[in-house]
C-alpha cells in the first residue's frame, strides 16, 4: 500500500478508534501502543487538538512502516472500516 493510499477515510477511522467509537486491535504492536496512548490522552482531555495530534502520530508511524506486513494488514483493516 502506497503512502497516497493512506487517505482521509483512514484518518476518520483512526479518529473514531481514538474516540472509542470503533474498536480495532492492531497487528503492528507499536501502533497498538501509540493508539492506546492517544486514547488515554483524549479521554483525559477530549479536545480536537488532542484528537488530531493522536491521529497524526499514528498515521506517521504507519507511513514510516508501510512496507511491513503487519502494517499492510492494519491498513487494510482500517480501510475496510470506511466502506
Order of alpha helices (4+ residues) and beta strands (2+ residues): alpha-alpha-alpha-alpha
